[in-house]
Amino acid sequence: MEEHRAWCERAVDPLEIAAGLEAHGITDRAVARYRHRTVFSLAEEMYARLPQDDDHDIGTSDTGHAGHPAPDDGHERGRGTGWAVLVLLPAALCALTLAGAHLASGGSRLAVIAAGAPAVALAVRACLRHGPLVAPVPGGPAARLRTCGLLAYACYGDGLIDAALTGGPDEPWPPHTAPLLALCAAVAPAAWCAGFFAVRARHALRTSRGLDDFAASVWPPLLGALAVHLCLLGALLGLSGALLGQATGLPGAGALGLLLFLARLLMAHGVPVPARAALGAAFAAEVLAVCSVFIGRLPECAFLAVPVENLTSALGAGAVPALACSAAALPLLVHALSALTKASAHLFHDGGR
């Protein structure tokens, strides 16, 4: 009680204390020293020992911290209309940039790209600073660099691999912009799915009677948010490919979209380390694939390019990002299904429960 008094006194109900204990590494196996069988029973005793005042007596269904009204999901949705519109901006700016680059030529095309690319990046950054995608701890320059590298590969990587395997590149190759447009458009469904999951998790946090009960309540909306995001991303990839007359790049771009969504969802819920590691692993795998092809041109080093050559000859150049991003996304998905079903992942700062 003395060690955790500061945040225990701000707790609205025993489940909030149980989530805090869980976040501090206290599990059901560790509570035997306190003569309890579960974390929740220990939390109930700690809550009962808290000094009670009029604010606590009002009840958890109508109050939040220190007598302030508990957040209402409808109010939060109304307050979030600004970010719900903001997340449409990256797709609009990306589409305008691609249209301008298609209509322009020479120096004008470079000017359009030079102006449009920073505008799209700033729009995405604004989306990540508002609404359900905002992270309490920023990912940092390394995470941004890895994300930019993955997006750059989605645009230019397949062409570079193809050119390198045929002895080039001897001349510039056209960028594959359909995945880039689809991923920019996917910022909106990513934010909406993350918002839906956050609202359902906050509701479960207020109504559950234990950590297991909370986890069981959170599983369906988490899986639903992931499934809806993947379906909408696939539809956006197909639409962007049709509009631009390009291949959709569904395996690679779909795996990248899932990886980026999982990474941001974990960051938004205070679990940044595995997200950064997964982004770094995918980016490193793509860079290694490109480097192995070029290094394979050196004497006695041809064997280094054999794995990439065999993979691309069997499945195409798009298999490289598909394999790299899938290998990073699948372990991250397993971790997310564990981390995001814990109550401690939903204790937001500044009373924003």
Number of C-alpha atoms within 10 A of each C-alpha: 12 6 7 13 12 10 12 22 18 16 21 22 22 23 26 26 26 28 24 21 20 19 15 11 10 15 16 15 11 13 16 13 8 10 9 16 15 19 25 25 18 21 23 17 12 18 22 12 10 15 8 11 10 9 15 20 10 12 13 18 12 12 17 22 17 14 17 11 12 17 16 14 14 10 9 14 15 11 12 16 11 12 21 21 11 18 26 20 23 26 22 15 20 25 20 15 21 20 13 17 18 12 10 14 12 8 9 13 17 13 14 20 17 12 12 20 15 11 17 21 16 14 21 19 14 17 24 20 14 17 24 25 25 19 20 15 12 15 17 10 9 12 19 15 14 20 19 14 20 25 19 15 20 25 20 16 24 24 19 19 24 19 16 17 20 9 11 13 14 9 7 10 13 10 16 22 22 27 28 22 25 27 26 24 25 26 26 23 21 29 26 21 23 24 20 17 24 23 19 16 26 21 18 18 27 18 16 16 14 22 22 14 13 22 21 14 19 24 16 12 18 21 13 14 18 18 14 15 24 20 13 17 25 21 16 22 26 19 16 23 21 13 10 16 10 14 15 24 23 21 18 22 27 24 22 28 27 24 24 22 25 24 26 25 26 25 22 25 22 20 21 21 12 16 26 21 16 24 26 19 18 26 24 15 18 21 16 12 21 19 15 20 23 18 15 16 16 10 7 9 14 14 13 18 19 14 13 21 19 11 15 18 13 10 10 15 22 21 19 23 27 21 19 21 29 20 17 23 26 16 13 22 17 10 16 20 17 12 17 22 20 22 28 23 19 20 19 14 8 6 12 13 19
